[in-house]
Amino acid sequence: MWKILIVEDEVHVRKALISSFDWQASGFEVVGEAGNGLRAWEFIEAEQPDLVICDIFMPVMDGIELLKKTKEAGLPCLFVMLTCLNEFEYVRLALQHGAFDYILKLSMDIATMKEILAKVDAELIHAAEQTSRILFVDFQQIYHGMWEALIHRKEYRLTGQELEQSGGRWSHVLICSILNGDIPVTVEDFTALGIVVPDRHAAIHQFSIFGQTTFFYWHRNKIELKPFSGDVPLYSTVVCSCVSGKQLFEAWRDTLAQLDQFWYSGRKQLHFFEFGKSSPGGGHYVPWKQERKLIHYFEQARLEECGSLLEEIWSAMERSLLPMYMVKETALQLDSLLLRIANSPFVDTNELILCANHKELLTKLVERLRTSVRHAHGTKEPLTNHNEINKILDYIHENYNSNITLKSMAQFVALDEHYLSNLFKKKTGGNFIDYLHGVRIKEAKNFLDHSDLTVNEVGERVGFVSDNYFIKIFKRWTGMTPTHYRNRNAE
């Protein structure tokens, strides 16, 4: 319902206006009345009605002054002025100051009021939709900022300015997070849950990332939840009780923490919780020693040990209730690391990002690990389906410490250099120089791990003629210098 304030100094006129019309039939509700402009202004400041039906001539503060004061304050109320036949100059003045329309008191009847309210209803709907569209873009930046803070375990504080962007329309928010994986969900799916009463004053924002979708249901009043009476939902769903806009970040963090229990269990149900009566999960990253052990098993193609170690890591994350987004970040880091060691072509990571539960993510990661091991250790399966490219790959693995260039490889297989460059990328998914660097960096890491060679000597052993270039490429592939890598390994 749109909220109406009736402002009229003549009590019998005001009471007659309130009682003689079925406001709710037109989608409106009279929420207040006032006998002068000053009382009306106090009500408008506190309640922000959608429509003010206001007499022009009143004591203390007249309708024109009330209209001007409201517009200067930036409040989005619409004004319909009540006037007499001899007051058209004042009507013109009111329209100049932003009044939406006017009604002649003597000709005011049910048909006229219905017509006016229909026009007001259409204008309010249009304004609400326009405001929601504009602010949706601004709020998406806020949601992204909060997500980055969650990922990096930092705090995020909404500023008063950010909350005021809604023009005071939204001060309360209900949060609903869904673990939907790779299946798209929409606002219609949220409303179909039936947990909130449809309301024109509300704005619903959707934010999807890492296989979860959160709906933010904004309203200017406190939001009452309806009991869920539907069937078992298709997805694991967590709903947080209504909070103020200033509590948005903490409430979303706790909602995602509640969702983590379904990430680990795989259960599909709708779970309600009250903000402030739960605590977010803990968390730790994969210890370096475990990561090194995984790399060691991987480099020796010991798939069974790799799988067992990953299961151990996954169980530890579940015991500590590591947040779902941190589990996925860990999986992506391990996947990227092993792909580089294997020098495997890049494979789309969406199948990891969009996993809907903890066990599924482990299964996907192990499958990708097996593929990478086959690529790295040359099983009976050819690396590509092109003989000349396979010859080049074998040559690189056997002679990585030699002076290898695209030109020399083109001569080796009797192909045009430009044609070979395009063919190599098509068959392996990566550039020739990146593949060569990958092999050399893998061997450099072996020397750093298992020998006392200096960094300069390691660079020479794997085919880099320049120390600075070796350090630059090593850092690009591993995120650290060779010295840092060796010292970290020793720890």
C-alpha positions as CSV (number, residue, x, y, z in Angstrom):
1,M,0.0,0.0,0.0
2,W,1.1,3.6,-0.7
3,K,1.0,5.8,2.4
4,I,-1.1,8.9,2.5
5,L,-1.0,11.9,4.8
6,I,-4.2,14.1,4.8
7,V,-3.5,17.8,5.7
8,E,-6.6,20.0,6.2
9,D,-7.3,22.6,8.9
10,E,-11.1,22.2,8.8
11,V,-11.7,19.1,11.0
12,H,-15.0,18.1,9.5
13,V,-13.6,18.3,5.9
14,R,-10.6,16.3,6.9
15,K,-12.6,13.6,8.7
16,A,-15.1,13.4,5.8
17,L,-12.3,13.0,3.3
18,I,-10.7,10.2,5.3
19,S,-14.0,8.3,5.8
20,S,-15.8,8.8,2.5
21,F,-13.4,7.0,0.2
22,D,-12.2,3.4,0.0
23,W,-8.5,4.1,-0.2
24,Q,-7.3,0.5,0.0
25,A,-9.3,-0.4,-3.1
26,S,-6.9,1.9,-5.0
27,G,-3.8,0.6,-3.3
28,F,-3.5,3.4,-0.7
29,E,-3.6,3.7,3.1
30,V,-4.2,6.8,5.2
31,V,-1.5,6.7,7.8
32,G,-1.8,10.2,9.3
33,E,-3.6,13.5,9.4
34,A,-2.7,17.0,10.4
35,G,-4.5,20.3,10.9
36,N,-1.6,22.6,9.8
37,G,1.6,22.7,7.8
38,L,3.9,22.5,10.8
39,R,2.3,19.3,12.2
40,A,2.3,17.9,8.7
41,W,6.0,18.6,8.3
42,E,6.9,16.8,11.5
43,F,4.9,13.8,10.3
44,I,6.6,13.9,6.8
45,E,10.1,14.0,8.3
46,A,9.4,11.0,10.5
47,E,7.2,8.8,8.3
48,Q,7.9,9.9,4.7
49,P,4.5,9.2,3.2
50,D,4.2,8.6,-0.5
51,L,1.4,11.0,-1.1
52,V,0.3,14.2,0.7
53,I,-3.2,15.5,0.0
54,C,-2.9,19.1,1.3
55,D,-5.0,22.2,1.6
56,I,-3.4,25.4,0.4
57,F,-4.6,27.8,3.1
58,M,-3.9,26.7,6.7
59,P,-2.7,28.3,9.9
60,V,1.0,28.2,11.2
61,M,2.3,27.0,7.9
62,D,0.3,26.9,4.6
63,G,0.3,24.2,2.0
64,I,2.7,26.1,-0.4
65,E,5.4,26.5,2.4
66,L,5.0,22.8,3.3
67,L,5.4,21.8,-0.3
68,K,8.5,24.0,-0.7
69,K,10.1,22.7,2.6
70,T,9.5,19.1,1.6
71,K,11.0,19.5,-1.9
72,E,14.0,21.4,-0.5
73,A,14.6,18.5,1.9
74,G,14.8,16.1,-1.0
75,L,11.9,14.0,0.3
76,P,10.2,12.0,-2.5
77,C,6.5,12.7,-1.4
78,L,4.0,13.6,-4.1
79,F,1.6,16.5,-3.4
80,V,-2.0,16.8,-4.5
81,M,-3.3,20.2,-3.5
82,L,-6.9,20.9,-2.3
83,T,-8.2,24.3,-3.6
84,C,-11.3,26.4,-4.1
85,L,-12.4,28.1,-7.3
86,N,-10.9,31.5,-6.4
87,E,-7.4,30.1,-5.6
88,F,-6.1,29.3,-9.1
89,E,-3.1,31.7,-8.7
90,Y,-2.0,29.7,-5.7
91,V,-2.5,26.4,-7.6
92,R,-0.3,27.7,-10.4
93,L,2.3,28.6,-7.7
94,A,2.0,25.1,-6.2
95,L,2.5,23.4,-9.5
96,Q,5.6,25.6,-10.1
97,H,7.1,24.3,-6.9
98,G,6.5,20.7,-7.8
99,A,3.0,19.7,-6.8
100,F,1.8,16.7,-8.8
101,D,-1.8,17.7,-9.2
102,Y,-4.8,19.5,-7.6
103,I,-8.4,18.8,-6.7
104,L,-11.2,21.4,-6.5
105,K,-13.0,20.9,-3.2
106,L,-16.4,21.6,-4.5
107,S,-16.1,19.1,-7.4
108,M,-14.4,16.4,-5.4
109,D,-16.2,13.1,-5.6
110,I,-15.3,9.4,-5.7
111,A,-14.8,9.3,-9.5
112,T,-12.4,12.3,-9.4
113,M,-10.5,10.8,-6.5
114,K,-10.1,7.5,-8.2
115,E,-8.8,9.2,-11.3
116,I,-6.2,11.2,-9.3
117,L,-5.1,8.2,-7.3
118,A,-4.7,6.1,-10.5
119,K,-2.3,8.8,-11.9
120,V,-0.4,9.0,-8.5
121,D,-0.1,5.2,-8.4
122,A,1.4,5.1,-11.9
123,E,3.8,7.9,-11.1
124,L,4.9,6.3,-7.9
125,I,5.5,2.9,-9.6
126,H,7.5,4.6,-12.4
127,A,9.6,6.6,-9.8
128,A,10.2,3.5,-7.7
129,E,11.3,1.4,-10.7
130,Q,13.6,4.2,-12.0
131,T,15.2,4.7,-8.6
132,S,15.7,0.9,-8.1
133,R,17.4,0.6,-11.5
134,I,19.8,3.5,-10.9
135,L,20.7,2.4,-7.4
136,F,21.1,-1.2,-8.4
137,V,24.3,-0.3,-10.2
138,D,25.6,1.6,-7.3
139,F,24.7,-1.1,-4.8
140,Q,26.4,-3.8,-7.0
141,Q,29.7,-2.0,-6.3
142,I,28.9,-2.1,-2.6
143,Y,28.2,-5.9,-2.8
144,H,31.5,-6.4,-4.7
145,G,33.4,-4.4,-2.1
146,M,31.9,-6.5,0.7
147,W,32.7,-9.7,-1.1
148,E,36.3,-8.7,-1.5
149,A,36.4,-7.9,2.2
150,L,35.0,-11.3,3.0
151,I,37.6,-13.1,0.8
152,H,40.5,-11.2,2.4
153,R,38.9,-11.5,5.9
154,K,38.7,-7.7,6.4
155,E,36.0,-5.5,7.9
156,Y,33.7,-3.4,5.7
157,R,31.7,-0.4,6.9
158,L,28.8,1.0,5.0
159,T,29.1,4.8,5.1
160,G,26.1,7.1,5.8
161,Q,26.5,8.5,2.3
162,E,26.1,5.0,0.8
163,L,23.0,4.3,2.7
164,E,21.6,7.7,1.9
165,Q,21.9,6.9,-1.9
166,S,18.4,5.4,-1.7
167,G,17.0,8.8,-0.8
168,G,15.8,7.4,2.5
169,R,13.6,4.8,0.8
170,W,15.5,1.8,2.1
171,S,16.7,1.4,5.7
172,H,16.1,-2.2,6.4
173,V,17.3,-5.3,4.6
174,L,16.5,-9.0,4.6
175,I,19.2,-11.4,3.2
176,C,18.6,-14.7,1.5
177,S,21.6,-16.7,0.3
178,I,21.2,-19.7,-2.0
179,L,23.8,-22.4,-2.9
180,N,22.7,-22.8,-6.5
181,G,26.0,-24.0,-8.1
182,D,25.9,-23.7,-11.9
183,I,22.1,-23.5,-12.0
184,P,20.9,-19.9,-12.6
185,V,18.3,-18.5,-10.1
186,T,16.3,-15.3,-10.5
187,V,14.3,-12.8,-8.5
188,E,11.2,-14.8,-9.4
189,D,12.8,-17.8,-7.6
190,F,13.2,-15.7,-4.5
191,T,9.7,-14.4,-4.5
192,A,8.3,-17.9,-5.1
193,L,9.6,-18.9,-1.6
194,G,6.8,-16.8,-0.3
195,I,8.7,-15.6,2.8
196,V,7.9,-11.9,2.3
197,V,4.7,-10.1,1.4
198,P,5.0,-8.6,-2.1
199,D,5.4,-4.8,-1.6
200,R,5.8,-2.0,-4.1
201,H,8.1,-0.2,-1.6
202,A,10.6,-3.0,-1.7
203,A,13.7,-3.3,-3.9
204,I,15.2,-6.7,-4.6
205,H,18.9,-6.9,-5.6
206,Q,20.6,-10.1,-6.8
207,F,24.4,-10.8,-6.4
208,S,25.8,-14.1,-7.8
209,I,29.4,-15.3,-7.4
210,F,31.3,-18.5,-6.6
211,G,28.2,-20.7,-7.1
212,Q,26.1,-18.8,-4.6
213,T,23.4,-16.2,-5.1
214,T,22.3,-13.7,-2.5
215,F,19.1,-11.7,-2.7
216,F,19.0,-8.4,-0.7
217,Y,15.4,-7.4,0.0
218,W,15.4,-3.7,0.9
219,H,12.5,-1.8,2.5
220,R,12.0,1.4,4.4
221,N,10.2,-0.4,7.2
222,K,11.1,-3.4,9.3
223,I,10.5,-6.6,7.2
224,E,8.3,-9.3,8.7
225,L,9.0,-12.9,7.6
226,K,6.2,-15.2,6.6
227,P,6.5,-18.9,7.6
228,F,7.7,-21.1,4.8
229,S,5.1,-23.7,3.9
230,G,6.3,-25.0,0.6
231,D,8.0,-28.1,-0.5
232,V,11.7,-28.9,0.1
233,P,13.6,-26.2,-1.9
234,L,15.7,-27.1,-4.8
235,Y,18.8,-25.5,-3.3
236,S,20.3,-25.0,0.2
237,T,18.9,-21.7,1.3
238,V,19.6,-19.5,4.3
239,V,17.5,-16.5,5.3
240,C,18.7,-13.9,7.8
241,S,16.3,-11.9,9.9
242,C,15.7,-8.3,9.0
243,V,18.6,-6.0,9.9
244,S,19.3,-2.3,9.5
245,G,21.3,-1.2,6.5
246,K,24.3,-0.4,8.7
247,Q,24.5,-4.1,9.8
248,L,24.5,-5.3,6.1
249,F,28.1,-6.6,6.0
250,E,28.0,-8.4,9.3
251,A,24.6,-9.9,8.5
252,W,25.7,-11.1,5.1
253,R,28.9,-12.6,6.5
254,D,26.9,-14.5,9.1
255,T,24.4,-15.7,6.5
256,L,27.2,-17.1,4.3
257,A,28.7,-18.7,7.4
258,Q,25.3,-20.4,8.0
259,L,25.3,-21.5,4.4
260,D,28.6,-23.2,4.9
261,Q,27.0,-26.0,7.0
262,F,25.0,-27.0,3.9
263,W,28.1,-26.7,1.7
264,Y,29.7,-29.4,3.8
265,S,26.6,-31.6,4.3
266,G,25.0,-31.2,0.9
267,R,21.6,-31.0,2.5
268,K,18.9,-29.0,0.6
269,Q,16.6,-27.1,3.0
270,L,15.4,-23.6,3.9
271,H,17.1,-22.4,7.1
272,F,16.1,-19.2,9.0
273,F,18.4,-17.6,11.6
274,E,18.3,-14.4,13.7
275,F,21.2,-12.1,13.2
276,G,23.3,-11.7,16.3
277,K,22.6,-15.1,17.7
278,S,25.2,-17.0,15.6
279,S,28.9,-16.7,15.1
280,P,30.8,-17.0,11.8
281,G,32.9,-20.1,11.1
282,G,36.6,-20.3,11.6
283,G,39.2,-20.9,8.9
284,H,42.7,-21.7,8.0
285,Y,44.6,-22.1,4.7
286,V,46.4,-25.3,3.5
287,P,49.7,-25.5,5.5
288,W,52.8,-25.1,3.3
289,K,54.1,-28.5,4.4
290,Q,51.0,-30.2,3.1
291,E,51.2,-28.2,-0.1
292,R,54.8,-29.2,-0.6
293,K,53.9,-32.9,0.0
294,L,51.1,-32.6,-2.6
295,I,53.5,-31.2,-5.1
296,H,56.0,-33.9,-4.4
297,Y,53.4,-36.7,-4.9
298,F,52.2,-34.9,-8.0
299,E,55.6,-34.6,-9.6
300,Q,56.1,-38.3,-9.0
301,A,52.7,-39.2,-10.5
302,R,51.6,-40.8,-7.2
303,L,47.9,-40.3,-7.8
304,E,46.7,-42.4,-4.9
305,E,48.8,-40.4,-2.4
306,C,47.6,-37.1,-4.0
307,G,44.0,-38.1,-3.6
308,S,44.5,-39.2,0.0
309,L,46.3,-36.0,0.9
310,L,43.5,-33.9,-0.7
311,E,40.9,-35.8,1.3
312,E,42.9,-35.1,4.4
313,I,43.0,-31.4,3.6
314,W,39.3,-31.4,2.7
315,S,38.4,-33.0,6.0
316,A,40.5,-30.5,8.0
317,M,38.7,-27.6,6.2
318,E,35.3,-29.2,7.1
319,R,36.3,-29.7,10.8
320,S,37.3,-26.0,11.0
321,L,34.2,-24.9,9.0
322,L,36.4,-22.9,6.6
323,P,34.0,-20.6,4.7
324,M,32.9,-21.9,1.3
325,Y,34.4,-19.1,-0.6
326,M,37.8,-19.7,1.1
327,V,37.6,-23.4,0.2
328,K,37.0,-22.5,-3.4
329,E,39.9,-20.0,-3.4
330,T,42.1,-22.8,-2.0
331,A,40.9,-25.2,-4.7
332,L,41.6,-22.7,-7.4
333,Q,45.1,-22.0,-6.0
334,L,46.0,-25.7,-5.9
335,D,44.6,-26.3,-9.3
336,S,46.5,-23.4,-10.8
337,L,49.7,-24.5,-9.1
338,L,49.5,-28.1,-10.3
339,L,48.5,-27.1,-13.9
340,R,51.7,-24.9,-14.1
341,I,53.9,-27.7,-12.7
342,A,52.4,-30.1,-15.3
343,N,52.6,-27.4,-17.9
344,S,49.0,-28.4,-18.9
345,P,46.9,-26.2,-21.1
346,F,44.6,-23.8,-19.3
347,V,41.3,-25.4,-18.4
348,D,38.2,-23.4,-17.6
349,T,37.8,-23.2,-13.8
350,N,34.1,-22.6,-13.7
351,E,33.5,-26.3,-12.9
352,L,35.3,-25.6,-9.6
353,I,33.8,-22.2,-8.9
354,L,30.2,-23.4,-9.5
355,C,30.4,-26.6,-7.4
356,A,27.4,-26.7,-5.0
357,N,29.0,-28.7,-2.1
358,H,32.3,-29.6,-0.5
359,K,32.4,-33.2,-1.7
360,E,31.7,-32.3,-5.3
361,L,34.5,-29.8,-5.4
362,L,37.0,-32.4,-4.1
363,T,35.8,-34.8,-6.8
364,K,36.3,-32.2,-9.5
365,L,39.7,-31.2,-8.3
366,V,40.9,-34.8,-8.2
367,E,39.7,-35.4,-11.8
368,R,41.6,-32.3,-13.0
369,L,44.7,-33.5,-11.1
370,R,44.6,-36.9,-12.9
371,T,44.3,-35.1,-16.2
372,S,47.3,-32.9,-15.3
373,V,49.4,-35.9,-14.2
374,R,48.7,-37.7,-17.5
375,H,49.8,-34.5,-19.3
376,A,52.9,-34.1,-17.2
377,H,54.2,-37.7,-17.2
378,G,53.4,-38.8,-20.7
379,T,51.2,-41.8,-20.4
380,K,50.5,-43.8,-23.5
381,E,48.0,-41.2,-24.6
382,P,49.6,-38.6,-26.9
383,L,49.8,-35.1,-25.5
384,T,48.0,-33.8,-28.6
385,N,46.5,-35.2,-31.8
386,H,49.2,-33.7,-34.0
387,N,52.4,-35.6,-34.6
388,E,54.7,-32.6,-35.3
389,I,53.5,-30.8,-32.2
390,N,54.1,-34.0,-30.1
391,K,57.6,-34.2,-31.5
392,I,58.3,-30.6,-30.4
393,L,56.8,-31.3,-26.9
394,D,59.0,-34.3,-26.5
395,Y,62.1,-32.4,-27.6
396,I,61.4,-29.6,-25.1
397,H,61.1,-32.0,-22.2
398,E,64.3,-33.7,-23.1
399,N,66.3,-30.6,-24.1
400,Y,64.9,-27.8,-22.0
401,N,68.4,-26.6,-21.1
402,S,69.3,-26.0,-24.7
403,N,68.8,-22.9,-26.8
404,I,65.3,-23.6,-28.0
405,T,63.4,-21.0,-30.1
406,L,60.2,-21.1,-32.1
407,K,62.4,-20.7,-35.2
408,S,64.6,-23.7,-34.4
409,M,61.5,-25.9,-33.7
410,A,60.0,-24.8,-37.0
411,Q,63.1,-26.0,-38.7
412,F,63.0,-29.2,-36.6
413,V,59.6,-30.2,-37.9
414,A,59.9,-28.5,-41.3
415,L,57.0,-26.1,-40.8
416,D,56.6,-22.3,-41.4
417,E,57.4,-20.4,-38.2
418,H,54.2,-18.3,-38.2
419,Y,52.0,-21.3,-39.1
420,L,53.7,-23.3,-36.3
421,S,53.0,-20.6,-33.7
422,N,49.3,-20.6,-34.5
423,L,49.2,-24.4,-34.7
424,F,51.0,-24.8,-31.3
425,K,48.5,-22.6,-29.6
426,K,45.5,-24.3,-31.2
427,K,46.7,-27.8,-30.2
428,T,48.0,-27.0,-26.7
429,G,45.9,-24.1,-25.6
430,G,48.9,-21.9,-24.9
431,N,51.8,-20.0,-26.5
432,F,55.0,-21.8,-27.4
433,I,57.1,-19.5,-25.1
434,D,54.8,-20.1,-22.2
435,Y,55.0,-23.8,-22.6
436,L,58.8,-23.7,-22.7
437,H,58.9,-21.5,-19.6
438,G,56.6,-23.8,-17.8
439,V,58.9,-26.8,-18.4
440,R,62.0,-24.8,-17.4
441,I,60.4,-23.4,-14.2
442,K,59.3,-26.9,-13.2
443,E,62.8,-28.2,-13.5
444,A,64.2,-25.1,-11.7
445,K,62.0,-25.9,-8.8
446,N,63.3,-29.4,-8.7
447,F,66.9,-28.1,-8.5
448,L,66.0,-25.6,-5.8
449,D,64.3,-28.3,-3.8
450,H,66.9,-31.0,-4.1
451,S,70.3,-29.4,-4.8
452,D,72.7,-26.8,-3.3
453,L,73.1,-25.1,-6.7
454,T,73.1,-21.3,-6.5
455,V,70.2,-19.4,-8.1
456,N,72.5,-18.4,-11.0
457,E,73.6,-22.0,-11.6
458,V,70.0,-23.2,-11.5
459,G,69.0,-20.7,-14.2
460,E,71.8,-21.9,-16.4
461,R,70.9,-25.6,-15.9
462,V,67.4,-25.0,-17.1
463,G,68.2,-22.9,-20.2
464,F,68.1,-19.3,-19.0
465,V,71.2,-17.3,-20.2
466,S,70.3,-14.2,-18.1
467,D,70.1,-14.3,-14.3
468,N,67.7,-11.4,-14.2
469,Y,65.4,-12.9,-16.9
470,F,65.3,-16.2,-15.0
471,I,64.3,-14.5,-11.7
472,K,61.7,-12.4,-13.6
473,I,60.1,-15.5,-15.2
474,F,60.3,-17.6,-12.1
475,K,58.4,-14.9,-10.1
476,R,55.8,-14.6,-12.8
477,W,55.0,-18.3,-12.6
478,T,55.3,-18.9,-8.9
479,G,54.6,-15.5,-7.3
480,M,58.0,-15.4,-5.6
481,T,61.7,-15.2,-6.3
482,P,63.9,-18.4,-6.5
483,T,65.5,-17.5,-3.2
484,H,62.2,-16.9,-1.5
485,Y,60.9,-20.2,-2.9
486,R,63.9,-22.1,-1.6
487,N,63.8,-20.5,1.9
488,R,60.1,-21.1,2.2
489,N,60.6,-24.7,1.2
490,A,63.2,-25.1,3.9
491,E,60.7,-23.8,6.5
